[in-house]
């Protein structure tokens, strides 16, 4: 019985090592990440689950007549499961870091003129900016591959960590671009597309309210000074946020030097 556990453990460990090795190789990739290592991770998870089932339903009951042996086997199994769950978690963490690193590179390709278009260039049928479309496509791929590999709590934990990291990247991203009134519409369209994606991910329920902050960041670039002042006073998703953290967005408005916007800035 112990030999059976050792053989299963060896097979599982080999798969995990391969998955971890492949994941580590992707962290600083110059091209779009290759998540081929997920097949190794998926196999490792399946074997881990089978090991637990076989040990608890077959091997441990067979050893029940020998208390010492049964206790040692259960202790060994629990230790192994805990250790390998930690290793699987490390691979998942690699995947999150790989994904966020690549998203950061894609966002860096945003054209400086994307959010300062001439009004005649912005038709009613204008969609998202090219950078947004590229990020969206990559995130959909990551979401779908994760769904095929992970289950239940592992999938939720992965999706929530990825979503939180992605949101942080976006909040930093929109501090970097000068935005005119027409460009504010494009910012809102991009943010709407990103939120559409995040809403399809199985994230923890506690993450959902933070999406409203993204919506309000987009509104900062399109609403007039009086409406902006009202939002900062309270009654919106921006309530509770340190207003000094909102200054970088307001300063990126093309009309930031106008009396109305200056009054808003002076009140912060």
HELIX and SHEET records of a PDB file:
HELIX    1   1 UNK A    2  UNK A   26  1                                  25    
HELIX    2   2 UNK A   37  UNK A   54  1                                  18    
HELIX    3   3 UNK A   55  UNK A   59  3                                   5    
HELIX    4   4 UNK A   60  UNK A   62  1                                   3    
HELIX    5   5 UNK A   67  UNK A  107  1                                  41    
HELIX    6   6 UNK A  119  UNK A  121  5                                   3    
HELIX    7   7 UNK A  130  UNK A  149  1                                  20    
HELIX    8   8 UNK A  152  UNK A  173  1                                  22    
HELIX    9   9 UNK A  181  UNK A  198  1                                  18    
HELIX   10  10 UNK A  205  UNK A  207  5                                   3    
HELIX   11  11 UNK A  210  UNK A  220  1                                  11    
HELIX   12  12 UNK A  225  UNK A  233  1                                   9    
HELIX   13  13 UNK A  243  UNK A  246  5                                   4    
HELIX   14  14 UNK A  247  UNK A  251  1                                   5    
HELIX   15  15 UNK A  259  UNK A  267  1                                   9    
END                                                                             
